[in-house]
Amino acid sequence: MLLKMVKPELTEVRLNDANGKSAGNIDVVLVAYDDSGKVLDFGALEIQAVYISGNVREPFEHYMSDPRGRASMDWSKEPNYPRPDYLSSSRKRLVPQLVYKGGILHSWGKKIAVALNKSFFTTLPSLKQVPKRDAEIAWLIYDLKLLVEKDQGPGGYYLTKVDEVFTNFESVLLSITTPSPGRVEDFIKLLQEKLDEQLETPPTNQTIERPF
């Protein structure tokens, strides 16, 4: 039987759980189908963006007011300089998607691909890799690469796939959701400091005249 693969045009496909409640939308679904157009198999692609802390509008508006004169501006020392928030991106976005959407797809025995930025991937815990043929999750790692035009110098930055990492589902979920605990002695020390601050501060007593 001849199989065909559609272009990634099935985007934002809603995924429901057993109770009909939405577990979220799958960014891209790749579908294998036969000559008659019947769906035979599918895989999911999730595109992981990164949260930003700080202010993005102010430097953009500053640049746009004089693009030619401010093309080389340095905004890094200004208040609220925008920075990627990788910790929030993994805890609030990546982990819930793996737990809910990934959990349903894994129970169905379907493959998952996750496309994400190289800097984001390096902040994740070390993931146990497996051969490509045995993988349940494919991590597609991208980075901006400067394209140099021959005899013309730099031509611009392009988003380029720089690596692929193949893993199993359950080992990844365990690695990402298991915290690296600090010392309990340090936490007790913090509690002691806060308790000492309260005990050293005299209580505020107020007299209420004619309470009734």
NORHU-V596333 format. One record per pair of residues at least 12 apart in sequence whose C-alpha atoms are under 10 Angstrom apart, sorted by the first residue. I is the first residue (numbers start at 1). J is the second residue. Records with the same first field share a line. If there is no record, write none. Layout:
# NORHU-V596333
I->J / J
This chain:
# NORHU-V596333
1->34 / 35
2->33 / 34 / 35 / 36
3->32 / 33 / 34 / 35 / 37 / 38 / 39 / 40 / 41
4->31 / 32 / 33 / 34 / 35 / 37 / 39 / 40
5->30 / 31 / 32 / 33 / 34 / 39 / 41 / 42
6->29 / 30 / 31 / 32 / 33
7->29 / 30 / 31 / 32
8->27 / 28 / 29 / 30 / 31 / 45
9->28 / 29 / 30 / 31
10->26 / 27 / 28 / 29 / 30 / 31
11->25 / 26 / 27 / 28 / 29 / 30 / 44 / 45
12->24 / 25 / 26 / 27 / 28 / 29 / 46
13->25 / 26 / 27 / 28 / 29 / 44
14->26 / 27 / 101
15->100 / 101 / 104 / 105
16->100 / 101 / 104
17->100 / 101 / 103 / 104
18->104
22->100 / 101
23->96 / 97 / 99 / 100 / 101 / 102 / 103 / 104
24->96 / 97 / 100 / 101
25->46 / 97 / 101
26->44 / 45 / 46 / 47 / 97 / 101 / 102
27->44 / 45 / 46 / 47 / 48
28->43 / 44 / 45 / 46 / 47 / 113
29->42 / 43 / 44 / 45 / 46 / 112
30->42 / 43 / 44 / 45
31->43 / 44
41->110
42->110 / 111 / 112
43->105 / 109 / 110 / 111 / 112 / 113
44->101 / 102 / 105 / 110 / 111 / 112 / 113 / 114 / 137
45->111 / 112 / 113 / 114 / 115 / 137 / 138 / 139 / 140
46->94 / 97 / 98 / 101 / 102 / 112 / 113 / 114 / 115 / 116 / 139 / 140
47->94 / 113 / 114 / 115 / 116 / 117 / 140
48->89 / 90 / 93 / 94 / 97 / 114 / 115 / 116 / 117 / 120
49->84 / 86 / 89 / 90 / 93 / 94 / 115 / 116 / 117 / 120
50->83 / 84 / 85 / 86 / 87 / 88 / 89 / 90 / 93 / 94 / 116 / 117 / 119 / 120
51->83 / 84 / 85 / 86 / 87 / 88 / 89 / 90 / 92 / 93
52->81 / 82 / 83 / 84 / 85 / 86 / 88 / 89
53->80 / 81 / 82 / 83 / 84 / 85 / 86 / 88
54->79 / 80 / 81 / 82 / 83 / 84 / 85
55->78 / 79 / 80 / 81 / 82 / 83
56->80 / 81 / 82 / 83
57->82
58->75 / 78 / 80 / 81 / 82
59->73 / 74 / 75 / 76 / 78 / 80 / 81 / 82
62->75
63->75
84->119 / 120
85->120
86->119 / 120 / 121 / 122 / 123 / 124
87->120 / 123 / 124
89->120
90->120 / 121 / 123 / 124 / 176 / 177
91->176 / 177
94->114 / 176
95->172 / 173 / 176 / 177
96->177
98->112 / 114 / 169 / 170 / 172 / 173 / 176
99->170 / 173 / 177
102->137 / 169 / 173
103->169 / 170 / 173
105->136
106->136 / 137 / 168 / 169 / 170
109->136
110->136 / 137
111->135 / 136 / 137 / 138 / 168 / 169
112->135 / 136 / 137 / 138 / 139 / 168 / 169
113->135 / 136 / 137 / 138 / 139 / 140 / 165 / 166
114->137 / 138 / 139 / 140 / 141 / 164 / 165
115->138 / 139 / 140 / 141 / 142 / 161 / 164
116->139 / 140 / 141 / 142 / 143 / 161
117->140 / 141 / 142 / 143 / 144 / 159 / 160 / 161 / 162
118->140 / 141 / 142 / 143 / 144 / 161 / 162 / 163
119->141 / 142 / 143
120->141 / 142
121->139 / 140 / 141 / 142
122->141
124->172 / 175 / 176
125->172 / 175 / 176 / 177 / 178 / 179 / 180
126->172 / 175 / 176
127->165 / 166 / 167 / 168 / 171 / 172 / 173 / 174 / 175 / 176
128->165 / 166 / 167 / 168 / 171 / 172 / 175
129->165 / 166 / 167 / 168 / 171 / 172
130->165 / 166 / 167 / 168
131->165 / 166 / 167 / 168
132->164 / 165 / 166 / 167 / 168
133->166
134->166 / 167 / 168
135->165 / 166 / 167 / 168 / 169
136->166 / 167 / 168 / 169 / 170 / 172
137->165 / 166 / 167 / 168 / 169 / 170 / 172
138->164 / 165 / 166 / 167 / 168 / 169
139->163 / 164 / 165 / 166 / 167
140->161 / 162 / 163 / 164 / 165 / 166
141->160 / 161 / 162 / 163 / 164 / 165
142->158 / 159 / 160 / 161 / 162 / 163 / 164
143->157 / 158 / 159 / 160 / 161 / 162 / 163
144->156 / 157 / 158 / 159 / 160 / 161 / 162
145->157 / 158 / 159 / 160 / 161 / 162
146->158 / 159 / 160
